[in-house]
Amino acid sequence: MKTTKTKENKNIKNLLSKSDKPQEECAVFGVSLFEKEAVGVTYIGLIALQHRGQESAGMAVVLDGNKIFCHKNMGLVTDVFYKKKMATIPNGKVAIGHTRYSKEGSDRIENAGPFVTEFLTGRIAVTLNGCITNVEKIREFLQGFGVSFGATATTEVVSSLIALYITKEKKPITGIKKAVTMLEGAFSLVVAMCDGTLYAVRDPNGFRPLCIGFSNMGCVVASESCALDSCGFLFSRDVLPGEIVEIKNGRITSGKVELTTRCHGQGLCIFEYVYFSRPDSVIDGQSVYESRFNMGKALAKEHPAEADVVCGAPDSGLDAAAGFASESGIPLVTGFIKNRYIGRSFIYPTQAQREAAVSLKLNPLKASIAGKRVVLVDDSIVRGTTCNRVVNSLKKAGATEVHVRISSPHFKHTCHYGTDIDSEDNLIANQLDDEGICKAINAESLGFISINGLVRSCSKSNSKFCTACFTGNNCNKN
């Protein structure tokens, strides 16, 4: 009996020693303007998309004479494109940009995007958000043509594949269609040709977001609509699942669905609404903020709590907390003061740095919670590390009880399409039941939103979502 108990405590300790929260790769941005102002617009767009990746950033600018200038480096957008560096970047009408989160072992400059590939008839620059599940097969296929690679990043392989088929097909849009038809998995990508043509492509299921905006300056494509707002462009529409859009001189010249879906019944990754995206973004016709607010209302119905106040875990738990308070009638308070100069904790490469970042960025507001029974609303529990520390910090600040409510279901499965969960063994929902998780995070009660409650919260216009991380229904396993 003692051995079993010791083993259980060891498992809990191991789970709580790892980084929490799901991790997702990258943001893409592209601009086609009437004047040579692409560098500044891309810079602003990348800053707006910084939350999607904080390890590296890059920009490729199409110049006169069929040239492409590319600068990329490790660090935040403002670190990579500091004032003196910006002064050295030649401007153009067309540019693409990338912010990147990398999986373990690939956080080096060689893997930063965008990637520029030269071929017989020109050169292209490519930036990609997502995960190509057959990338190694494609790499081997290209090596058979004598293609060599200097990095391990998927984007380099995709860029080389597109370059090969543009050469073979003679016509860029035909070559791009041929190349992306070979890609399996999740992807939104932007391709800049050296002649100034821009292409935006979204995978047939629409796993990853991609949208289009216009202004009197021209046209922009971006992973999220918040980047359009920041740059002064009006949202026009989402790139449709399976669509290839061609943009020349600031205008769309071709756009239609070209790719056939392989995973019927699946669509946008629902974690875009739960966590990945900024609340001021609109994806596939659904406001991210409204989705999170609706999640909170659903939580209050499914898992009510006897408490004095409701607070959210910044940032993605705040809107769900507002919904919980609205539905339950329990007052909403500010539970934490956030240090805005600390990024998302999963970005940091070592566990010690992640733990320090969690402590630095959230400080409980004692005036709101001391002596109170608190409902804490958070977006997810993956391994339990962050939630455990946040609950303990609330109690240390004087909360008499902490009732945790989670605006996503139990996270039980790995994802093949970009969310970086290394092993299902590391997911706390696979190790412990709800009572065990509640004990591990030191809460008085615990409730997760149901799958149906989550889908209904996000279903204004799109009824198809990928929920494989919760249900295990992943077409890659077929």
N, C-alpha and C positions, 0 to 999 in steps of 0.2 A: 504494500500500500504506500509506503514511504517512497519507494522507487518511482511509482506511477506519479505521485504528487510532485516529486522532484523533477521528473521529466516534463510534466505539464508546466511547471514554473519556468523551466529552462526554455521551453518552446515560446512561452509568452515573452520572456526576456529577449530571446533572439528576434522575435517579431518587432518588438518595440525598439530594437537597436538599429533598424533599417530605416531608410528614408520613406516618407509617406507621400501620398498624393500621386495620381496618375501622371505620366509624363508623355508629352506629345511633341512631334517634330515640326518646327518651322512655320514661317509665314512667307508668302510670295507677294510681289508687288510689281506692276508694270505700268508704264506711262507712254503715251504717244501724243505729242503736243504739236501745235502750230508754230511755236517759237522755241528757241533753244533755252528752255528752262527746266529740263528734265531732271537735272541733278538736285536742285533744291526741292522739287516736288517729291522726288523719291526719298530724299532724306527725311522729310516730314512724315511721309507715309510709313517708313520703317520705324520711326519713333512711335507712331501710333500702334504699330504691330509688335512692339518690343515684348509684350507679355507672352507671345507665342514662342519665343526663343531668345535666350540671353547669353549664349556662349560665343557666338560669332555673328558678324554682319558683313554684307557685301553689296556692291553695286556694279553693274556693267552698263556702259553708256555707248550708244551707237554714234559714231562720228562721221564726218564727211570723208569721202574716199573709201567707203566700205570697210572702215576700221571699227574695232570695238575696244574700248578702254575698260579695264576691270580693276577695281580695288576691293580687297576684302581682308579681314583680320579677325583675331580673337577679341572678344569683349563686346560691350554694349554698343549700340549705334553711335552714341555720342563719343565713345572712346575710339572707335574705328574711324569716324568721320569728324575729327576735331577741327577747329577753325583753320589752322594752318594747312591741314590736309585737304579740306574742302576747297581752299584757294588754288590747289594744284590740279584739281580734277577738271578736265576739259568738258564743256557743256555740250548738250545735244538736244534733239527733239524727242529722242526715244531712249528709255533706260529701263532696266529691271533691277529689282533688289530682293534681298533675302535676309531674314533673321533666323538663326538656327539654334535649336537644342539638339545635342548629339547623344547617341547612346554611349554607354560606357566603353572606353577604349578608342573612340573615334573623335575625341575632342582635340583636334589639332588643325593647324591652319590649312593643311592640304585638303581637308574635307569641307572647308567653308564654301558657301555659295555666293554668287552664281558661278557656273562653270562655262568657260569659253572653249569651244571646239573648232579647230580649223580643218577644212577638208578641201577637196580638189577645186571646187567652184566658189568657195567663200568661207564664212565662219558664222557661228551662231553662239548666243549666250542663253543658258537655260537655268531656271530656278524652279524648284519642286517642293511641294508639301505633301507628305504622305509616306507610304511604305509599299514598295514593289516586292511581292512575295517570291517572284521568280527571277530576281535580279542576278543571282549567281549563274543561272542557266544562260541569261542574256550576256553576261560578262564572258562566259566561255564561248558563246556563239561569236561575239565580236573579236575575241582573241584569235579565232580561226581566220579572220580577215587581216590579221596582223596588227590589230588595235592594242595599244599598251595603255596601262592606267597608272596614274601617280598617286591615287588616293583610294580609300575604301568607300567613299560616299556613293549612294545610289544615283544621285544627280549626275555624276560624271558618266556613269554607264548609260543613263537615259539620253544625255546630250550626245554621246558618241553614236548611239543607236539612231537618233533622229538625223544626225549628220550623214550616216551611212545611207539611209533611205532617201534623203533629199538628193544625194548624189545618184542613187540608182533610178529614182523616179523622175528626175529632172525638174519636177514642179514641187515647190516647198510644201504646199498644203497637202498634196498627195503623199509626199514622203513622210510628213508628220502623222497623217492618218495611218499609214502603213506601220510606222514605228510604234505608236501608242496602242495599236490593236494588239501588239505582242505583250503589252504590260498587264500583269495581273496584280490586283490589290487596290490600294487607295491612292489617288493622286489628284492634285490640282497643280498644273504647271503653266509657266509662262515662257515663251520662246521669243527671243529677239533676233531677227535676221540682220545681217550687215547692211542690207539695202533699206533698213528702217521699218520693215514690216514686223508687226507684233502678233503673236498667236497666244490665245488663252485656251486651255484644255482642261476639262473636268472629267473624272472617270465615270463610266456608265451608271454606277450606282449613286454617284454624288456623295461619296463618303466624306470628302473634305470640302469645305466651303470655298466659293470663288464668286466675286461679284464685279459689276461694271458700273462706272460712273462717268458723267460728262460735265463739262463747264465750258465757258468761252475760251478756255485754254486748250481743250482737247479731250482725250479719253484716258481713263485710268482703270486698271483691273487690280483687285486686291483680295487677300484672304478674308477680310472682314470689312463691312461697310463703315465701321468707325474710322478707318484709314481714309476713306473718301471724304467723310465729314471734315477731318483734320486738314485735308489738302484743299478744301473749298470746292469739292466736286459733288454734284447731286447724284444720289443713288438712282440708277436706271433699272437694273434687273440683275438677277443671279445668272451666272453661266449655268446652263441646263446640264443635268447629268448626261454624259456622253457627247457633249457639244464641243465643237472646235470653232472658235471665233477668230476671224482675221481682222486686224485693225491696221489701217494705213492713214498716215497724215491726220491723226486725231479722230478718225471716223471708222465705224465698223463697215467693212466691205463684204464680209461673208460671215454667216453664223447659222449653223444648223446642227442637229444631232446626227453624229456620224458613227458613234460607237455603240455596240450592242452589249447589253448587260449580261453578266454571267451569274449574278447572285440575286435571283428574283426574290422579292419580298424584303430586301434590305436596302437601306438608303443612308442618309446622313448620319454620321456618328452622333448619337444623342448626347454624348459628353461635351459636345460643343455648347449645348445649352446649359448643362450642369456646371461646367468648370472652365473649359478652354477659352471661350470667347469673352470679349468685353461686354458688359451689360448694355452698352449703347449701340451694339451691333444688331442688325436685322439679318437673319439667315433664312433663306427659302421662305420668305414672307412672314416669318415669326420673330417677334422681338425677343431677344435674349432676356432682357429685364422682365418682361411679362411672363415668360416661361418660368423663371426662378420664383417670381411672386406667386404664380399658380402652384408651384411645387410646395411652397410653404403653406398655402391654404389646404392643399391635399394632405400634407403631413398633420396639420391640426385636426383634420377630420379623422384620419386613420389612426393617429397616435396622440390623443389629447394628453395634457399634463396639468397637474395641480401645481401652480407656480405663481410667483409674484411679478416676474419680469421675463421678457424675451430679449435675447441678443443674438447677433450673428457673428460667426467667425469671419473676419475680413479675408478676402473681399467677396468671394463668390457665395458666401453664406448670408450676406447682409440682405439681399433682396428676398431670399426665401424666408428669412427671419421676419421681414416686414409682412409677408403673406401670412405667416403663422400667427403673428400678433393680430392682424386684421380679422382673421377667421375666428380666433379663440377669444378675442377681447382682452387678452393679457397685454399690459403696456409694453411697448417696444422701447428699449433703452440702448444707449451706446455702451457696449460692454468692454471694448478695447480701444486703445489709442494705437494707431499703426504708424510705425516709422516708415515714411514713404521712400526713404533712401535705401531700403533693403529689398532686394528682389525676391522672387519666389524661392523658397528654401531648397526645392529639389534641384535647382540649377547648380548648387555648389558641389564640387567633386568629391569631397571627403565628408564622412559622417560628423566629425568634430565641427567642421564649418557649417554643416546644415543645422546642427543643434544650436550653435551660437547664433545663427541667423534667425531661428525660430524665437529664441529668447529676446533678441534685439528688436524684432519687428513688431511684436504684440505685447502691449502692457495693459493689464486689466485696469479699468476705471473703477476704483473702490467706491466712489460716491454713488455709483449706479447699482452696485451689486452686493455691497457689504450688508450682511444680515438678511439677505433675500434668497428665496428659492428661484433658481435661474433655469430657464429653458435655453440651451445653447443649440443653435441651428448651424450645421456645417454641410458642405456639399458632398462629402464622401468619407468613408473610412476604408483605406486600402490595406495598410499594415498596422495602423493604430498609433503610430508614433506621435504625430502632431496632435491628435485628439487627446491622447493621454496627457501631454504637457499642458494643453490649453485648459482642460478640466482641472488639473492640479493648480494651475495659476489662478483660476477663478476661486477655488476653495482657499488658497493661500491669501487671496485678497478679501476673504470674508463671506463668500457665498455659503449658505447653510446646506443647500442641495443643488446638484447640477443634473438636469434632465436633458440628455442629448437626443436631438432629432436630426436625421440625415436625409438630405433631399435627393439622394440616389439610392437604388436598391443595393443589396449585398454584392460587393465586387468579388467575383469568384473565378473569373477566367482570364487567361492571357489574351492579348489582342494581336492579330497578324497584320493590322492595317495602320500601325503608327504609334499607338499608345505603348509606352515602354514599360511593361511589367515582365520581369525576367522569368518568374516561375510561379505557378499557382500555389506552390507550397509556402510562398512568402505572403500570401493573402490571408489576413486574419480571419475572414469569414469561412475559410476552408479548414482552419485549425480549431475554432471555437464556435459554440452556439451563441445566441444573443446574450444569454445570461453570462457566459464566459467573457464575451467581448465587453459587456457592461462592467464587469469586475476588473478586466484588464485596463480599461480606460478610467476606472475609479469614479464612474457615474452612478447616480441613483436609479436611473431608468434609461432605456435606449429604444429608439424606434426608427426604422427605415421606411421610406416611401415604397409603395408597391410598384411593380412594373407598369401596371395599368394606370396607376396614379401619375407616374412620370410621363408616360406617353400622352395621356390626356392633357397634361400641363403644357406640352410642346406642340400640340396638333392643330394649330390654327389653319395651316394650309398644306402641311406635308404629313401624311399618315404613315410614311415608310421611314423607319429608322433602323440603324444598326444598334442592337442592344446586346451584342455577343458577349461583352465583358460581364454582363449580369446573367444572361440566359445560357451561354455556351452555344447558341445557334449561329455558327460561323460557317459561311459557305466555303471557306478555305479548307475546312475539314472534310468536305464531301469528296 
